Amino acid sequence: MEVVREYIDANQLMSVMTLPEHFKDCRLEVIVIPVEERVATVKNASDIDKAIRAISGAVPYTDMSLAELREERLQKYENID
């Protein structure tokens, strides 16, 4: 198992995560250890990529108004996280 150990200014880390206020202006040791489970985001990222490709580019010529096209696409892709 790989472990990363860094020393970092707390003010930089506070923009990433919530820390106690008394850590402000301190130097912190940060240790990153991976958990055993993998985060399953590959499928969602793929779904989002496909949705973006499907809705980008030229609007196909139909008798629908832009508002109707927009509503159709929003309904089609509303369940993608």
C-alpha positions in Angstrom: 0.0 0.0 0.0 1.3 3.4 -1.0 1.2 6.2 1.6 1.8 9.9 0.9 3.1 12.2 3.7 3.4 15.9 3.2 3.8 19.0 5.3 1.5 21.8 4.3 0.4 25.3 5.4 -3.0 24.9 7.1 -4.3 28.0 5.2 -3.9 26.1 1.9 -5.7 23.1 3.3 -8.6 25.1 4.7 -9.7 25.9 1.1 -10.1 22.1 0.5 -11.6 20.9 3.8 -13.0 22.2 7.1 -10.4 22.4 9.9 -10.6 23.7 13.4 -10.0 27.5 13.6 -7.0 27.1 15.9 -5.2 25.3 13.0 -5.1 28.6 11.1 -1.5 29.8 10.4 0.0 26.5 11.4 2.0 24.0 9.5 0.3 20.6 9.3 1.4 17.0 8.5 -0.9 15.4 6.1 -0.9 11.6 5.6 -2.9 10.1 2.8 -3.8 6.4 3.0 -6.0 4.8 0.3 -9.0 2.9 1.6 -9.6 -0.6 0.3 -12.8 0.2 -1.7 -12.6 1.9 -5.1 -14.9 4.7 -5.9 -17.2 3.8 -8.8 -17.3 7.0 -10.8 -16.1 5.6 -14.2 -19.6 4.6 -15.2 -21.1 8.0 -14.2 -18.3 9.9 -16.0 -18.9 7.9 -19.1 -22.6 8.5 -18.9 -22.1 12.2 -18.5 -19.6 12.3 -21.4 -22.1 10.6 -23.6 -24.9 13.0 -22.6 -22.7 16.0 -23.2 -21.7 14.8 -26.7 -25.4 14.1 -27.4 -26.5 17.6 -26.5 -23.6 19.6 -27.9 -23.1 20.8 -31.4 -25.7 21.8 -34.0 -29.4 21.6 -33.2 -31.1 19.2 -35.6 -33.7 20.7 -37.9 -37.2 19.8 -36.6 -40.5 21.5 -36.3 -39.8 21.9 -32.5 -39.0 25.2 -30.9 -35.7 25.6 -29.0 -37.7 25.6 -25.8 -39.3 22.3 -26.7 -35.9 20.8 -27.7 -34.4 22.0 -24.4 -37.3 20.4 -22.4 -37.0 17.1 -24.3 -33.2 16.9 -23.6 -33.6 17.9 -19.9 -36.1 15.1 -19.5 -34.0 12.6 -21.3 -30.8 13.3 -19.2 -32.4 14.3 -15.9 -31.2 11.1 -14.0 -27.5 11.5 -14.8 -25.5 12.5 -11.8 
